[in-house]
Amino acid sequence: MSESFQEYNQLFKVEQPYFEHFFSLLEKRMYKKGQLLLEEGERCEYIGFIQKGTLRMYITNEEGQEVNYVFFFDGNCVTDYEGILNDKKTILNIQALETTDIFLLHKDDLFRLYQSDAYWMDYRLKMVEGLYLKSRQRIVDLLYNSPEKRYVNLMEENPLIFEKISHKHIASYLGITKESLSRIKKRISES
């Protein structure tokens, strides 16, 4: 068993017979806090696997406000998958919130993998299903839950978020103001 498989298998979740070839296709990069991995108007060229760090995906609305869509942490996969599939310019931005080490797989290599073996088609299906379920849950949360319930859900799903993400970004993610977030936190701590 290779050292790289032992060290990184948890991050990529690729079975050993396929790992070495997959690993050889990756490019490791480091992004500094505030640096953009993807910017609105660009074409998304990569899928990223976060070894260590924190990222946010956001959209800039018509008023010029940044609206956070999702946060990514150690072990997460990050991309604008729609952009990869459609080869269109993105409306999203992906930004490092702290120094982030990430492995990047170019979309051309990804599609070659998909065509090379049934294993990679299954890998693709699992990845797409995970992205779909995460997106669906986000939509349901925004449409059906109160801001307080969204806050509680966020605390339960990822308590680390409150240590790593600023209140400004959390409030944006929840669809509320920083002041509303403070009131919600106070009500919950008092109950």
C-alpha positions in Angstrom: 0.0 0.0 0.0 1.5 3.4 -1.0 2.1 6.1 1.5 0.0 8.5 -0.5 -3.0 6.1 -0.4 -2.6 5.7 3.4 -2.3 9.5 3.9 -5.0 10.8 1.5 -7.5 8.0 0.9 -9.9 9.5 3.5 -9.9 12.8 1.5 -10.5 11.4 -2.0 -12.4 8.2 -1.1 -10.9 6.3 -4.1 -10.4 2.6 -3.9 -6.8 1.4 -3.9 -6.6 -0.1 -7.4 -7.6 3.3 -8.8 -5.8 5.6 -6.4 -2.3 5.9 -7.9 -3.6 7.0 -11.3 -6.1 9.4 -9.8 -3.5 10.9 -7.5 -1.1 11.4 -10.4 -3.7 13.7 -12.0 -4.0 16.1 -9.1 -2.3 19.4 -8.6 -1.7 20.6 -5.1 -2.2 24.4 -4.5 -2.2 26.7 -1.5 -4.6 29.7 -1.4 -4.1 32.5 1.1 -6.9 34.1 3.1 -9.0 36.2 0.9 -7.7 34.7 -2.4 -10.3 33.6 -5.0 -10.2 30.1 -6.4 -13.0 31.0 -8.8 -14.4 34.4 -9.7 -17.7 35.4 -11.3 -17.3 35.5 -15.1 -14.6 32.8 -15.3 -15.1 29.2 -16.4 -14.7 26.6 -13.7 -11.9 24.2 -14.7 -11.3 22.2 -11.6 -12.8 20.1 -8.8 -11.0 20.7 -5.6 -10.5 18.4 -2.6 -9.8 20.4 0.5 -6.9 19.0 2.6 -6.9 21.7 5.1 -8.7 25.1 5.2 -12.0 26.9 4.9 -13.7 28.3 1.8 -16.9 30.0 1.0 -19.0 30.1 -2.1 -21.0 33.2 -2.7 -22.9 35.2 -5.3 -22.9 39.0 -5.6 -26.5 40.1 -5.9 -27.9 43.0 -7.9 -27.3 45.4 -5.0 -23.7 44.4 -4.9 -24.0 42.5 -1.7 -22.2 39.2 -1.2 -24.6 36.4 -0.4 -23.0 33.2 1.0 -24.3 30.0 -0.5 -22.2 27.3 1.2 -19.0 26.9 3.3 -16.4 24.2 2.8 -14.0 22.7 5.3 -11.3 20.0 5.6 -12.2 17.0 3.6 -14.9 18.7 1.4 -15.1 18.6 -2.3 -15.6 22.1 -3.9 -16.5 23.2 -7.4 -19.1 24.9 -9.6 -20.3 21.6 -11.0 -22.9 23.2 -13.2 -20.2 25.3 -14.8 -18.1 22.2 -15.4 -21.0 20.3 -17.0 -22.2 23.2 -19.1 -18.8 24.9 -19.8 -20.4 28.3 -19.1 -19.0 31.3 -17.2 -19.8 31.1 -13.6 -21.9 33.4 -11.5 -20.2 32.1 -8.3 -17.2 33.1 -6.4 -15.1 30.7 -4.3 -12.9 32.4 -1.7 -10.4 31.1 0.9 -11.4 32.3 4.4 -8.1 31.1 5.8 -4.9 29.6 4.3 -6.2 26.5 2.4 -4.4 23.5 1.0 -6.3 21.9 -1.8 -5.8 19.2 -4.5 -7.2 20.2 -7.9 -8.4 17.8 -10.6 -8.8 19.4 -14.0 -12.2 18.8 -15.6 -10.6 17.2 -18.7 -9.0 14.6 -16.6 -12.2 14.1 -14.7 -14.2 13.4 -17.9 -11.4 11.1 -19.1 -11.7 9.1 -15.9 -15.5 8.9 -16.3 -15.1 7.4 -19.7 -12.3 5.0 -18.7 -14.0 2.6 -16.3 -17.4 1.8 -14.7 -15.8 2.5 -11.3 -15.5 6.2 -12.2 -19.0 6.4 -13.4 -20.1 5.1 -10.0 -17.7 7.6 -8.3 -19.3 10.4 -10.4 -22.8 9.3 -9.4 -21.9 9.4 -5.7 -20.3 12.8 -6.1 -23.3 14.2 -8.0 -25.8 12.7 -5.5 -23.9 14.3 -2.6 -23.9 17.7 -4.3 -27.6 17.3 -5.2 -28.6 16.4 -1.6 -26.6 19.2 -0.1 -28.2 21.7 -2.5 -31.7 20.4 -1.9 -31.3 20.6 1.8 -30.0 24.2 1.5 -33.1 25.1 -0.6 -35.5 23.4 1.8 -33.8 25.1 4.8 -34.2 28.6 3.2 -37.8 28.1 2.0 -39.3 26.3 5.0 -37.4 27.1 8.1 -37.4 30.3 10.2 -34.0 32.0 10.6 -33.8 30.7 14.2 -34.4 27.1 13.0 -31.8 27.6 10.2 -29.3 28.8 12.9 -30.1 25.7 15.1 -29.7 23.4 12.1 -26.3 25.0 11.3 -25.1 24.6 14.9 -26.1 20.9 14.8 -24.7 20.1 11.4 -21.4 21.9 11.8 -20.5 23.5 15.1 -17.0 24.2 13.7 -18.6 26.9 11.5 -19.0 29.2 14.5 -15.2 29.0 15.3 -14.0 29.5 11.7 -16.5 31.8 10.0 -17.2 35.4 10.8 -20.7 36.5 12.0 -21.1 38.6 8.9 -20.7 35.5 6.7 -22.9 33.3 8.8 -25.6 36.0 8.8 -25.4 36.2 5.0 -25.6 32.4 4.8 -28.7 32.3 7.0 -30.3 35.1 5.0 -30.4 37.6 7.9 -28.6 40.6 9.2 -25.8 40.5 11.8 -28.1 42.2 14.3 -30.7 39.4 13.8 -28.1 36.8 14.2 -27.0 38.4 17.5 -30.7 38.4 18.7 -31.1 34.7 17.7 -27.9 33.7 19.5 -29.0 35.6 22.6 -32.5 34.0 22.6 -31.0 30.5 22.2 -28.4 31.0 24.9 -31.1 32.2 27.3 -33.4 29.2 26.7 
